[in-house]
Amino acid sequence: MNQFYYDAVTKMEQLGVDDEYIQGWQCGFLQNPKREEQRLTEAYEAGYGDGEEKNTDNFGDWVKG
């Protein structure tokens, strides 16, 4: 298990980040293919892009409030 990945996902869960964003981030980080088009959401796509870049700077934008 990659410690950076584990720490990032744990932090997102603790902050209450949108589940769609987390799933997108995980898929992007792991370089999985994107979901089929009809299941894409704005949060998922944002997470996917950040995950691909291994970016942890935008979590706060997706905290459920």
PQR file with spaces between the fields and no chain letter, atoms N, CA, C, O and H, PARSE charges and radii, in Angstrom:
ATOM       1  N    MET     1       0.863   -1.191    0.000 -0.4000 1.5000
ATOM       2  CA   MET     1       0.000    0.000    0.000 -0.0000 2.0000
ATOM       3  C    MET     1       0.896    1.236    0.000  0.5500 1.7000
ATOM       4  O    MET     1       1.889    1.306    0.725 -0.5500 1.4000
ATOM       5  N    ASN     2       0.531    2.184   -0.809 -0.4000 1.5000
ATOM       6  CA   ASN     2       1.246    3.448   -0.905 -0.0000 2.0000
ATOM       7  C    ASN     2       0.835    4.332    0.273  0.5500 1.7000
ATOM       8  O    ASN     2      -0.349    4.626    0.433 -0.5500 1.4000
ATOM       9  H    ASN     2      -0.275    2.128   -1.397  0.4000 1.0000
ATOM      10  N    GLN     3       1.783    4.756    1.089 -0.4000 1.5000
ATOM      11  CA   GLN     3       1.478    5.556    2.283 -0.0000 2.0000
ATOM      12  C    GLN     3       0.865    6.909    1.930  0.5500 1.7000
ATOM      13  O    GLN     3      -0.033    7.381    2.628 -0.5500 1.4000
ATOM      14  H    GLN     3       2.746    4.517    0.959  0.4000 1.0000
ATOM      15  N    PHE     4       1.337    7.533    0.860 -0.4000 1.5000
ATOM      16  CA   PHE     4       0.771    8.818    0.428 -0.0000 2.0000
ATOM      17  C    PHE     4      -0.710    8.654    0.092  0.5500 1.7000
ATOM      18  O    PHE     4      -1.538    9.462    0.511 -0.5500 1.4000
ATOM      19  H    PHE     4       2.066    7.150    0.293  0.4000 1.0000
ATOM      20  N    TYR     5      -1.038    7.615   -0.660 -0.4000 1.5000
ATOM      21  CA   TYR     5      -2.425    7.325   -1.046 -0.0000 2.0000
ATOM      22  C    TYR     5      -3.281    7.095    0.198  0.5500 1.7000
ATOM      23  O    TYR     5      -4.352    7.685    0.337 -0.5500 1.4000
ATOM      24  H    TYR     5      -0.365    6.958   -1.001  0.4000 1.0000
ATOM      25  N    TYR     6      -2.812    6.249    1.088 -0.4000 1.5000
ATOM      26  CA   TYR     6      -3.543    5.932    2.313 -0.0000 2.0000
ATOM      27  C    TYR     6      -3.785    7.186    3.154  0.5500 1.7000
ATOM      28  O    TYR     6      -4.899    7.419    3.623 -0.5500 1.4000
ATOM      29  H    TYR     6      -1.942    5.770    0.975  0.4000 1.0000
ATOM      30  N    ASP     7      -2.750    7.983    3.341 -0.4000 1.5000
ATOM      31  CA   ASP     7      -2.880    9.202    4.148 -0.0000 2.0000
ATOM      32  C    ASP     7      -3.852   10.189    3.508  0.5500 1.7000
ATOM      33  O    ASP     7      -4.648   10.818    4.206 -0.5500 1.4000
ATOM      34  H    ASP     7      -1.844    7.794    2.961  0.4000 1.0000
ATOM      35  N    ALA     8      -3.792   10.328    2.185 -0.4000 1.5000
ATOM      36  CA   ALA     8      -4.677   11.265    1.492 -0.0000 2.0000
ATOM      37  C    ALA     8      -6.138   10.831    1.619  0.5500 1.7000
ATOM      38  O    ALA     8      -7.004   11.655    1.916 -0.5500 1.4000
ATOM      39  H    ALA     8      -3.146    9.817    1.618  0.4000 1.0000
ATOM      40  N    VAL     9      -6.414    9.562    1.398 -0.4000 1.5000
ATOM      41  CA   VAL     9      -7.794    9.061    1.487 -0.0000 2.0000
ATOM      42  C    VAL     9      -8.305    9.188    2.922  0.5500 1.7000
ATOM      43  O    VAL     9      -9.451    9.581    3.138 -0.5500 1.4000
ATOM      44  H    VAL     9      -5.710    8.893    1.156  0.4000 1.0000
ATOM      45  N    THR    10      -7.474    8.864    3.888 -0.4000 1.5000
ATOM      46  CA   THR    10      -7.863    8.987    5.294 -0.0000 2.0000
ATOM      47  C    THR    10      -8.195   10.434    5.630  0.5500 1.7000
ATOM      48  O    THR    10      -9.186   10.700    6.311 -0.5500 1.4000
ATOM      49  H    THR    10      -6.543    8.545    3.713  0.4000 1.0000
ATOM      50  N    LYS    11      -7.378   11.369    5.161 -0.4000 1.5000
ATOM      51  CA   LYS    11      -7.621   12.790    5.424 -0.0000 2.0000
ATOM      52  C    LYS    11      -8.930   13.242    4.779  0.5500 1.7000
ATOM      53  O    LYS    11      -9.710   13.961    5.402 -0.5500 1.4000
ATOM      54  H    LYS    11      -6.573   11.153    4.609  0.4000 1.0000
ATOM      55  N    MET    12      -9.176   12.826    3.536 -0.4000 1.5000
ATOM      56  CA   MET    12     -10.431   13.194    2.863 -0.0000 2.0000
ATOM      57  C    MET    12     -11.636   12.685    3.642  0.5500 1.7000
ATOM      58  O    MET    12     -12.611   13.412    3.836 -0.5500 1.4000
ATOM      59  H    MET    12      -8.542   12.241    3.030  0.4000 1.0000
ATOM      60  N    GLU    13     -11.567   11.442    4.084 -0.4000 1.5000
ATOM      61  CA   GLU    13     -12.686   10.864    4.837 -0.0000 2.0000
ATOM      62  C    GLU    13     -12.908   11.608    6.147  0.5500 1.7000
ATOM      63  O    GLU    13     -14.051   11.859    6.529 -0.5500 1.4000
ATOM      64  H    GLU    13     -10.775   10.852    3.927  0.4000 1.0000
ATOM      65  N    GLN    14     -11.829   11.965    6.837 -0.4000 1.5000
ATOM      66  CA   GLN    14     -11.942   12.680    8.109 -0.0000 2.0000
ATOM      67  C    GLN    14     -12.526   14.081    7.922  0.5500 1.7000
ATOM      68  O    GLN    14     -13.261   14.572    8.780 -0.5500 1.4000
ATOM      69  H    GLN    14     -10.900   11.761    6.526  0.4000 1.0000
ATOM      70  N    LEU    15     -12.199   14.717    6.805 -0.4000 1.5000
ATOM      71  CA   LEU    15     -12.692   16.071    6.536 -0.0000 2.0000
ATOM      72  C    LEU    15     -14.146   16.077    6.063  0.5500 1.7000
ATOM      73  O    LEU    15     -14.796   17.122    6.070 -0.5500 1.4000
ATOM      74  H    LEU    15     -11.602   14.318    6.108  0.4000 1.0000
ATOM      75  N    GLY    16     -14.652   14.922    5.656 -0.4000 1.5000
ATOM      76  CA   GLY    16     -16.017   14.849    5.140 -0.0000 2.0000
ATOM      77  C    GLY    16     -16.110   15.262    3.682  0.5500 1.7000
ATOM      78  O    GLY    16     -17.108   15.851    3.266 -0.5500 1.4000
ATOM      79  H    GLY    16     -14.123   14.073    5.651  0.4000 1.0000
ATOM      80  N    VAL    17     -15.085   14.960    2.903 -0.4000 1.5000
ATOM      81  CA   VAL    17     -15.077   15.286    1.475 -0.0000 2.0000
ATOM      82  C    VAL    17     -16.133   14.449    0.760  0.5500 1.7000
ATOM      83  O    VAL    17     -16.367   13.293    1.113 -0.5500 1.4000
ATOM      84  H    VAL    17     -14.274   14.481    3.241  0.4000 1.0000
ATOM      85  N    ASP    18     -16.762   15.041   -0.244 -0.4000 1.5000
ATOM      86  CA   ASP    18     -17.791   14.383   -1.053 -0.0000 2.0000
ATOM      87  C    ASP    18     -17.296   13.010   -1.534  0.5500 1.7000
ATOM      88  O    ASP    18     -16.185   12.885   -2.049 -0.5500 1.4000
ATOM      89  H    ASP    18     -16.571   15.980   -0.531  0.4000 1.0000
ATOM      90  N    ASP    19     -18.132   11.999   -1.359 -0.4000 1.5000
ATOM      91  CA   ASP    19     -17.757   10.631   -1.749 -0.0000 2.0000
ATOM      92  C    ASP    19     -17.429   10.522   -3.231  0.5500 1.7000
ATOM      93  O    ASP    19     -16.549    9.752   -3.615 -0.5500 1.4000
ATOM      94  H    ASP    19     -19.035   12.101   -0.942  0.4000 1.0000
ATOM      95  N    GLU    20     -18.124   11.282   -4.063 -0.4000 1.5000
ATOM      96  CA   GLU    20     -17.863   11.255   -5.503 -0.0000 2.0000
ATOM      97  C    GLU    20     -16.454   11.757   -5.811  0.5500 1.7000
ATOM      98  O    GLU    20     -15.758   11.201   -6.661 -0.5500 1.4000
ATOM      99  H    GLU    20     -18.839   11.908   -3.751  0.4000 1.0000
ATOM     100  N    TYR    21     -16.045   12.809   -5.111 -0.4000 1.5000
ATOM     101  CA   TYR    21     -14.692   13.343   -5.290 -0.0000 2.0000
ATOM     102  C    TYR    21     -13.663   12.298   -4.861  0.5500 1.7000
ATOM     103  O    TYR    21     -12.681   12.064   -5.565 -0.5500 1.4000
ATOM     104  H    TYR    21     -16.611   13.260   -4.421  0.4000 1.0000
ATOM     105  N    ILE    22     -13.890   11.672   -3.706 -0.4000 1.5000
ATOM     106  CA   ILE    22     -12.954   10.660   -3.199 -0.0000 2.0000
ATOM     107  C    ILE    22     -12.821    9.511   -4.197  0.5500 1.7000
ATOM     108  O    ILE    22     -11.711    9.076   -4.502 -0.5500 1.4000
ATOM     109  H    ILE    22     -14.687   11.862   -3.134  0.4000 1.0000
ATOM     110  N    GLN    23     -13.941    9.026   -4.701 -0.4000 1.5000
ATOM     111  CA   GLN    23     -13.890    7.920   -5.663 -0.0000 2.0000
ATOM     112  C    GLN    23     -13.148    8.326   -6.929  0.5500 1.7000
ATOM     113  O    GLN    23     -12.366    7.547   -7.474 -0.5500 1.4000
ATOM     114  H    GLN    23     -14.843    9.379   -4.454  0.4000 1.0000
ATOM     115  N    GLY    24     -13.394    9.545   -7.395 -0.4000 1.5000
ATOM     116  CA   GLY    24     -12.679   10.039   -8.569 -0.0000 2.0000
ATOM     117  C    GLY    24     -11.189   10.153   -8.300  0.5500 1.7000
ATOM     118  O    GLY    24     -10.369    9.756   -9.128 -0.5500 1.4000
ATOM     119  H    GLY    24     -14.029   10.178   -6.952  0.4000 1.0000
ATOM     120  N    TRP    25     -10.838   10.698   -7.141 -0.4000 1.5000
ATOM     121  CA   TRP    25      -9.417   10.855   -6.783 -0.0000 2.0000
ATOM     122  C    TRP    25      -8.729    9.504   -6.746  0.5500 1.7000
ATOM     123  O    TRP    25      -7.624    9.346   -7.266 -0.5500 1.4000
ATOM     124  H    TRP    25     -11.504   11.021   -6.469  0.4000 1.0000
ATOM     125  N    GLN    26      -9.385    8.530   -6.127 -0.4000 1.5000
ATOM     126  CA   GLN    26      -8.804    7.187   -6.036 -0.0000 2.0000
ATOM     127  C    GLN    26      -8.585    6.592   -7.428  0.5500 1.7000
ATOM     128  O    GLN    26      -7.520    6.044   -7.712 -0.5500 1.4000
ATOM     129  H    GLN    26     -10.282    8.659   -5.704  0.4000 1.0000
ATOM     130  N    CYS    27      -9.584    6.701   -8.284 -0.4000 1.5000
ATOM     131  CA   CYS    27      -9.461    6.135   -9.634 -0.0000 2.0000
ATOM     132  C    CYS    27      -8.368    6.844  -10.431  0.5500 1.7000
ATOM     133  O    CYS    27      -7.594    6.194  -11.134 -0.5500 1.4000
ATOM     134  H    CYS    27     -10.449    7.147   -8.053  0.4000 1.0000
ATOM     135  N    GLY    28      -8.302    8.152  -10.328 -0.4000 1.5000
ATOM     136  CA   GLY    28      -7.261    8.894  -11.028 -0.0000 2.0000
ATOM     137  C    GLY    28      -5.876    8.547  -10.516  0.5500 1.7000
ATOM     138  O    GLY    28      -4.947    8.352  -11.299 -0.5500 1.4000
ATOM     139  H    GLY    28      -8.931    8.679   -9.757  0.4000 1.0000
ATOM     140  N    PHE    29      -5.741    8.469   -9.206 -0.4000 1.5000
ATOM     141  CA   PHE    29      -4.448    8.154   -8.603 -0.0000 2.0000
ATOM     142  C    PHE    29      -3.964    6.782   -9.053  0.5500 1.7000
ATOM     143  O    PHE    29      -2.785    6.593   -9.353 -0.5500 1.4000
ATOM     144  H    PHE    29      -6.496    8.627   -8.569  0.4000 1.0000
ATOM     145  N    LEU    30      -4.891    5.826   -9.094 -0.4000 1.5000
ATOM     146  CA   LEU    30      -4.548    4.444   -9.454 -0.0000 2.0000
ATOM     147  C    LEU    30      -4.539    4.216  -10.963  0.5500 1.7000
ATOM     148  O    LEU    30      -4.280    3.107  -11.429 -0.5500 1.4000
ATOM     149  H    LEU    30      -5.848    5.979   -8.850  0.4000 1.0000
ATOM     150  N    GLN    31      -4.821    5.268  -11.716 -0.4000 1.5000
ATOM     151  CA   GLN    31      -4.844    5.239  -13.180 -0.0000 2.0000
ATOM     152  C    GLN    31      -5.866    4.235  -13.722  0.5500 1.7000
ATOM     153  O    GLN    31      -5.637    3.578  -14.737 -0.5500 1.4000
ATOM     154  H    GLN    31      -5.031    6.169  -11.337  0.4000 1.0000
ATOM     155  N    ASN    32      -6.995    4.135  -13.022 -0.4000 1.5000
ATOM     156  CA   ASN    32      -8.107    3.324  -13.508 -0.0000 2.0000
ATOM     157  C    ASN    32      -8.844    4.105  -14.592  0.5500 1.7000
ATOM     158  O    ASN    32      -8.781    5.334  -14.619 -0.5500 1.4000
ATOM     159  H    ASN    32      -7.182    4.669  -12.197  0.4000 1.0000
ATOM     160  N    PRO    33      -9.543    3.404  -15.487 -0.5600 1.5000
ATOM     161  CA   PRO    33     -10.341    4.131  -16.477  0.2800 2.0000
ATOM     162  C    PRO    33     -11.473    4.897  -15.788  0.5500 1.7000
ATOM     163  O    PRO    33     -11.960    4.488  -14.734 -0.5500 1.4000
ATOM     164  N    LYS    34     -11.883    6.008  -16.397 -0.4000 1.5000
ATOM     165  CA   LYS    34     -13.015    6.764  -15.856 -0.0000 2.0000
ATOM     166  C    LYS    34     -14.289    5.940  -15.955  0.5500 1.7000
ATOM     167  O    LYS    34     -14.392    5.003  -16.747 -0.5500 1.4000
ATOM     168  H    LYS    34     -11.488    6.340  -17.253  0.4000 1.0000
ATOM     169  N    ARG    35     -15.252    6.317  -15.128 -0.4000 1.5000
ATOM     170  CA   ARG    35     -16.581    5.717  -15.194 -0.0000 2.0000
ATOM     171  C    ARG    35     -17.180    5.952  -16.575  0.5500 1.7000
ATOM     172  O    ARG    35     -16.693    6.775  -17.351 -0.5500 1.4000
ATOM     173  H    ARG    35     -15.169    7.078  -14.485  0.4000 1.0000
ATOM     174  N    GLU    36     -18.250    5.210  -16.865 -0.4000 1.5000
ATOM     175  CA   GLU    36     -18.961    5.471  -18.109 -0.0000 2.0000
ATOM     176  C    GLU    36     -19.608    6.861  -18.030  0.5500 1.7000
ATOM     177  O    GLU    36     -19.935    7.347  -16.948 -0.5500 1.4000
ATOM     178  H    GLU    36     -18.646    4.542  -16.235  0.4000 1.0000
ATOM     179  N    GLU    37     -19.779    7.472  -19.169 -0.4000 1.5000
ATOM     180  CA   GLU    37     -20.156    8.884  -19.257 -0.0000 2.0000
ATOM     181  C    GLU    37     -21.406    9.250  -18.467  0.5500 1.7000
ATOM     182  O    GLU    37     -21.445   10.312  -17.846 -0.5500 1.4000
ATOM     183  H    GLU    37     -19.514    7.077  -20.049  0.4000 1.0000
ATOM     184  N    GLN    38     -22.425    8.398  -18.474 -0.4000 1.5000
ATOM     185  CA   GLN    38     -23.677    8.752  -17.795 -0.0000 2.0000
ATOM     186  C    GLN    38     -23.542    8.774  -16.273  0.5500 1.7000
ATOM     187  O    GLN    38     -24.433    9.279  -15.590 -0.5500 1.4000
ATOM     188  H    GLN    38     -22.393    7.535  -18.979  0.4000 1.0000
ATOM     189  N    ARG    39     -22.460    8.244  -15.734 -0.4000 1.5000
ATOM     190  CA   ARG    39     -22.246    8.231  -14.280 -0.0000 2.0000
ATOM     191  C    ARG    39     -21.232    9.271  -13.818  0.5500 1.7000
ATOM     192  O    ARG    39     -20.928    9.339  -12.628 -0.5500 1.4000
ATOM     193  H    ARG    39     -21.736    7.834  -16.290  0.4000 1.0000
ATOM     194  N    LEU    40     -20.709   10.075  -14.723 -0.4000 1.5000
ATOM     195  CA   LEU    40     -19.746   11.108  -14.342 -0.0000 2.0000
ATOM     196  C    LEU    40     -20.453   12.262  -13.643  0.5500 1.7000
ATOM     197  O    LEU    40     -21.547   12.665  -14.039 -0.5500 1.4000
ATOM     198  H    LEU    40     -20.956   10.020  -15.690  0.4000 1.0000
ATOM     199  N    THR    41     -19.824   12.785  -12.609 -0.4000 1.5000
ATOM     200  CA   THR    41     -20.328   13.979  -11.927 -0.0000 2.0000
ATOM     201  C    THR    41     -19.192   14.996  -11.869  0.5500 1.7000
ATOM     202  O    THR    41     -18.029   14.660  -12.090 -0.5500 1.4000
ATOM     203  H    THR    41     -18.935   12.459  -12.287  0.4000 1.0000
ATOM     204  N    GLU    42     -19.542   16.224  -11.572 -0.4000 1.5000
ATOM     205  CA   GLU    42     -18.528   17.274  -11.465 -0.0000 2.0000
ATOM     206  C    GLU    42     -17.498   16.930  -10.382  0.5500 1.7000
ATOM     207  O    GLU    42     -16.296   17.105  -10.582 -0.5500 1.4000
ATOM     208  H    GLU    42     -20.487   16.497  -11.392  0.4000 1.0000
ATOM     209  N    ALA    43     -17.979   16.441   -9.239 -0.4000 1.5000
ATOM     210  CA   ALA    43     -17.075   16.091   -8.142 -0.0000 2.0000
ATOM     211  C    ALA    43     -16.162   14.934   -8.538  0.5500 1.7000
ATOM     212  O    ALA    43     -14.967   14.964   -8.244 -0.5500 1.4000
ATOM     213  H    ALA    43     -18.955   16.298   -9.077  0.4000 1.0000
ATOM     214  N    TYR    44     -16.705   13.922   -9.195 -0.4000 1.5000
ATOM     215  CA   TYR    44     -15.903   12.768   -9.617 -0.0000 2.0000
ATOM     216  C    TYR    44     -14.810   13.213  -10.584  0.5500 1.7000
ATOM     217  O    TYR    44     -13.650   12.832  -10.431 -0.5500 1.4000
ATOM     218  H    TYR    44     -17.675   13.897   -9.434  0.4000 1.0000
ATOM     219  N    GLU    45     -15.181   14.022  -11.580 -0.4000 1.5000
ATOM     220  CA   GLU    45     -14.199   14.450  -12.576 -0.0000 2.0000
ATOM     221  C    GLU    45     -13.115   15.328  -11.955  0.5500 1.7000
ATOM     222  O    GLU    45     -11.946   15.222  -12.325 -0.5500 1.4000
ATOM     223  H    GLU    45     -16.124   14.331  -11.704  0.4000 1.0000
ATOM     224  N    ALA    46     -13.496   16.200  -11.008 -0.4000 1.5000
ATOM     225  CA   ALA    46     -12.501   17.026  -10.317 -0.0000 2.0000
ATOM     226  C    ALA    46     -11.548   16.139   -9.515  0.5500 1.7000
ATOM     227  O    ALA    46     -10.335   16.345   -9.532 -0.5500 1.4000
ATOM     228  H    ALA    46     -14.446   16.286  -10.707  0.4000 1.0000
ATOM     229  N    GLY    47     -12.100   15.163   -8.821 -0.4000 1.5000
ATOM     230  CA   GLY    47     -11.278   14.237   -8.053 -0.0000 2.0000
ATOM     231  C    GLY    47     -10.367   13.414   -8.946  0.5500 1.7000
ATOM     232  O    GLY    47      -9.206   13.182   -8.612 -0.5500 1.4000
ATOM     233  H    GLY    47     -13.086   14.995   -8.806  0.4000 1.0000
ATOM     234  N    TYR    48     -10.888   12.978  -10.072 -0.4000 1.5000
ATOM     235  CA   TYR    48     -10.097   12.168  -11.001 -0.0000 2.0000
ATOM     236  C    TYR    48      -8.884   12.963  -11.490  0.5500 1.7000
ATOM     237  O    TYR    48      -7.763   12.453  -11.505 -0.5500 1.4000
ATOM     238  H    TYR    48     -11.831   13.166  -10.344  0.4000 1.0000
ATOM     239  N    GLY    49      -9.117   14.205  -11.885 -0.4000 1.5000
ATOM     240  CA   GLY    49      -8.020   15.047  -12.357 -0.0000 2.0000
ATOM     241  C    GLY    49      -6.974   15.280  -11.279  0.5500 1.7000
ATOM     242  O    GLY    49      -5.774   15.224  -11.547 -0.5500 1.4000
ATOM     243  H    GLY    49     -10.027   14.619  -11.873  0.4000 1.0000
ATOM     244  N    ASP    50      -7.435   15.544  -10.051 -0.4000 1.5000
ATOM     245  CA   ASP    50      -6.491   15.758   -8.946 -0.0000 2.0000
ATOM     246  C    ASP    50      -5.740   14.472   -8.614  0.5500 1.7000
ATOM     247  O    ASP    50      -4.545   14.508   -8.321 -0.5500 1.4000
ATOM     248  H    ASP    50      -8.410   15.590   -9.834  0.4000 1.0000
ATOM     249  N    GLY    51      -6.430   13.350   -8.659 -0.4000 1.5000
ATOM     250  CA   GLY    51      -5.785   12.070   -8.383 -0.0000 2.0000
ATOM     251  C    GLY    51      -4.706   11.745   -9.405  0.5500 1.7000
ATOM     252  O    GLY    51      -3.633   11.253   -9.055 -0.5500 1.4000
ATOM     253  H    GLY    51      -7.401   13.321   -8.897  0.4000 1.0000
ATOM     254  N    GLU    52      -4.999   12.023  -10.674 -0.4000 1.5000
ATOM     255  CA   GLU    52      -4.008   11.785  -11.733 -0.0000 2.0000
ATOM     256  C    GLU    52      -2.736   12.586  -11.473  0.5500 1.7000
ATOM     257  O    GLU    52      -1.626   12.112  -11.717 -0.5500 1.4000
ATOM     258  H    GLU    52      -5.871   12.422  -10.958  0.4000 1.0000
ATOM     259  N    GLU    53      -2.918   13.806  -10.974 -0.4000 1.5000
ATOM     260  CA   GLU    53      -1.783   14.697  -10.707 -0.0000 2.0000
ATOM     261  C    GLU    53      -1.178   14.475   -9.317  0.5500 1.7000
ATOM     262  O    GLU    53      -0.196   15.120   -8.948 -0.5500 1.4000
ATOM     263  H    GLU    53      -3.820   14.190  -10.776  0.4000 1.0000
ATOM     264  N    LYS    54      -1.774   13.557   -8.553 -0.4000 1.5000
ATOM     265  CA   LYS    54      -1.342   13.291   -7.162 -0.0000 2.0000
ATOM     266  C    LYS    54      -1.436   14.581   -6.334  0.5500 1.7000
ATOM     267  O    LYS    54      -0.597   14.851   -5.474 -0.5500 1.4000
ATOM     268  H    LYS    54      -2.571   13.033   -8.852  0.4000 1.0000
ATOM     269  N    ASN    55      -2.487   15.370   -6.620 -0.4000 1.5000
ATOM     270  CA   ASN    55      -2.696   16.676   -6.011 -0.0000 2.0000
ATOM     271  C    ASN    55      -3.627   16.548   -4.801  0.5500 1.7000
ATOM     272  O    ASN    55      -4.716   15.985   -4.910 -0.5500 1.4000
ATOM     273  H    ASN    55      -3.168   15.151   -7.318  0.4000 1.0000
ATOM     274  N    THR    56      -3.199   17.067   -3.661 -0.4000 1.5000
ATOM     275  CA   THR    56      -4.021   17.044   -2.454 -0.0000 2.0000
ATOM     276  C    THR    56      -4.474   18.446   -2.039  0.5500 1.7000
ATOM     277  O    THR    56      -4.996   18.622   -0.938 -0.5500 1.4000
ATOM     278  H    THR    56      -2.314   17.525   -3.573  0.4000 1.0000
ATOM     279  N    ASP    57      -4.284   19.433   -2.897 -0.4000 1.5000
ATOM     280  CA   ASP    57      -4.558   20.828   -2.538 -0.0000 2.0000
ATOM     281  C    ASP    57      -6.033   21.213   -2.594  0.5500 1.7000
ATOM     282  O    ASP    57      -6.418   22.229   -2.015 -0.5500 1.4000
ATOM     283  H    ASP    57      -3.861   19.290   -3.791  0.4000 1.0000
ATOM     284  N    ASN    58      -6.864   20.433   -3.275 -0.4000 1.5000
ATOM     285  CA   ASN    58      -8.249   20.860   -3.514 -0.0000 2.0000
ATOM     286  C    ASN    58      -9.288   20.126   -2.684  0.5500 1.7000
ATOM     287  O    ASN    58     -10.484   20.284   -2.927 -0.5500 1.4000
ATOM     288  H    ASN    58      -6.551   19.608   -3.746  0.4000 1.0000
ATOM     289  N    PHE    59      -8.867   19.331   -1.715 -0.4000 1.5000
ATOM     290  CA   PHE    59      -9.825   18.586   -0.891 -0.0000 2.0000
ATOM     291  C    PHE    59     -10.862   19.505   -0.269  0.5500 1.7000
ATOM     292  O    PHE    59     -12.055   19.202   -0.267 -0.5500 1.4000
ATOM     293  H    PHE    59      -7.895   19.203   -1.518  0.4000 1.0000
ATOM     294  N    GLY    60     -10.402   20.625    0.256 -0.4000 1.5000
ATOM     295  CA   GLY    60     -11.290   21.542    0.977 -0.0000 2.0000
ATOM     296  C    GLY    60     -12.418   22.074    0.140  0.5500 1.7000
ATOM     297  O    GLY    60     -13.460   22.446    0.678 -0.5500 1.4000
ATOM     298  H    GLY    60      -9.433   20.871    0.255  0.4000 1.0000
ATOM     299  N    ASP    61     -12.239   22.121   -1.184 -0.4000 1.5000
ATOM     300  CA   ASP    61     -13.286   22.617   -2.074 -0.0000 2.0000
ATOM     301  C    ASP    61     -14.462   21.649   -2.150  0.5500 1.7000
ATOM     302  O    ASP    61     -15.545   22.031   -2.592 -0.5500 1.4000
ATOM     303  H    ASP    61     -11.393   21.818   -1.622  0.4000 1.0000
ATOM     304  N    TRP    62     -14.264   20.405   -1.727 -0.4000 1.5000
ATOM     305  CA   TRP    62     -15.293   19.372   -1.878 -0.0000 2.0000
ATOM     306  C    TRP    62     -15.801   18.815   -0.557  0.5500 1.7000
ATOM     307  O    TRP    62     -16.412   17.747   -0.527 -0.5500 1.4000
ATOM     308  H    TRP    62     -13.383   20.095   -1.367  0.4000 1.0000
ATOM     309  N    VAL    63     -15.552   19.536    0.544 -0.4000 1.5000
ATOM     310  CA   VAL    63     -16.087   19.125    1.833 -0.0000 2.0000
ATOM     311  C    VAL    63     -17.585   19.382    1.822  0.5500 1.7000
ATOM     312  O    VAL    63     -18.050   20.469    1.482 -0.5500 1.4000
ATOM     313  H    VAL    63     -15.055   20.404    0.520  0.4000 1.0000
ATOM     314  N    LYS    64     -18.327   18.344    2.204 -0.4000 1.5000
ATOM     315  CA   LYS    64     -19.791   18.480    2.246 -0.0000 2.0000
ATOM     316  C    LYS    64     -20.162   19.399    3.408  0.5500 1.7000
ATOM     317  O    LYS    64     -19.648   19.261    4.518 -0.5500 1.4000
ATOM     318  H    LYS    64     -17.948   17.460    2.480  0.4000 1.0000
ATOM     319  N    GLY    65     -21.063   20.335    3.130 -0.4000 1.5000
ATOM     320  CA   GLY    65     -21.372   21.289    4.176 -0.0000 2.0000
ATOM     321  C    GLY    65     -22.769   21.466    4.470  0.5500 1.7000
ATOM     322  O    GLY    65     -23.120   22.258    5.345 -0.5500 1.4000
ATOM     323  H    GLY    65     -21.481   20.446    2.228  0.4000 1.0000
